[in-house]
């Protein structure tokens, strides 16, 4: 399970930050609220999504590591889709900011 403020990769939105984990009313028989990730796109603050914490259908995963980002050759980087390129750039930028 991811935590609030974590940066993650969503297959639909790319790099996101978990702005919050909220309980939304459920359309289930028991009426128990269901926890959802409130995701906010890092690159387009107007893009938000609410994804159930459990049993979500969207692929969510941790960002690649700095080592993985540095290991990607420029020619291979060009073969990636735009969301994945943005992920690599974001991870490397975060590394630079941390080093300053």
C-alpha positions in Angstrom: 0.0 0.0 0.0 1.2 3.4 -0.9 1.3 6.3 1.6 0.1 9.9 1.4 2.8 12.1 -0.4 4.3 9.1 -2.2 5.2 9.6 -5.9 4.0 6.7 -8.0 3.5 5.8 -11.6 0.0 5.3 -12.9 -0.5 3.7 -16.3 -3.2 6.2 -17.1 -1.7 9.4 -15.7 2.0 8.9 -15.6 3.9 10.3 -12.6 1.5 11.2 -9.8 1.6 12.1 -6.1 -0.8 10.6 -3.7 -2.4 13.8 -2.4 -4.5 11.9 0.1 -6.2 8.6 1.0 -9.9 9.3 1.4 -12.9 7.2 2.3 -15.6 7.4 -0.3 -19.1 6.0 0.1 -19.3 2.6 -1.4 -21.9 1.1 -3.8 -21.6 -2.2 -1.9 -24.2 -4.1 0.0 -22.7 -3.4 3.4 -22.4 0.4 2.9 -18.9 0.5 4.3 -16.8 3.4 3.0 -14.0 2.3 0.7 -10.5 3.9 0.9 -9.3 5.5 -2.3 -6.0 7.1 -3.4 -6.5 10.7 -4.4 -3.9 11.0 -7.2 -2.7 14.3 -8.6 -0.6 14.4 -11.8 2.9 15.9 -11.2 2.9 17.5 -14.6 -0.7 18.7 -15.0 -2.1 19.8 -11.6 -5.6 19.9 -13.1 -5.5 16.1 -13.6 -6.8 14.1 -10.6 -8.0 10.6 -10.1 -9.6 8.6 -7.4 -8.4 4.9 -7.5 -9.5 2.3 -4.9 -6.7 1.3 -2.6 -7.6 -2.4 -3.0 -8.9 -4.2 -6.1 -8.0 -1.3 -8.5 -7.9 -2.1 -12.2 -5.4 0.6 -13.0 -1.7 -0.4 -12.8 0.0 1.6 -10.0 3.6 1.0 -9.1 6.5 2.7 -7.4 8.7 5.0 -9.6 11.8 3.5 -11.1 14.9 4.0 -9.0 17.6 6.5 -9.8 20.0 3.7 -10.7 17.4 2.3 -13.2 16.9 5.8 -14.7 20.6 6.4 -15.1 21.0 3.0 -16.7 18.7 3.8 -19.6 20.6 4.6 -22.7 19.6 7.6 -24.7 18.6 5.4 -27.7 16.4 3.3 -25.4 14.9 6.4 -23.8 13.6 7.5 -27.2 11.8 4.2 -27.7 9.7 4.8 -24.5 6.3 6.4 -24.6 5.9 10.0 -23.3 4.7 9.0 -19.8 7.7 6.7 -19.3 10.1 9.4 -20.6 8.6 11.8 -18.2 9.1 9.3 -15.3 12.8 9.0 -16.1 13.3 12.7 -16.3 11.4 13.2 -13.0 13.4 10.6 -11.2 16.7 12.2 -12.4 15.5 15.7 -11.6 14.6 14.6 -8.0 18.1 13.1 -7.7 19.6 16.4 -8.8 17.5 18.4 -6.3 18.4 16.0 -3.5 22.1 16.5 -4.3 22.0 20.3 -4.1 
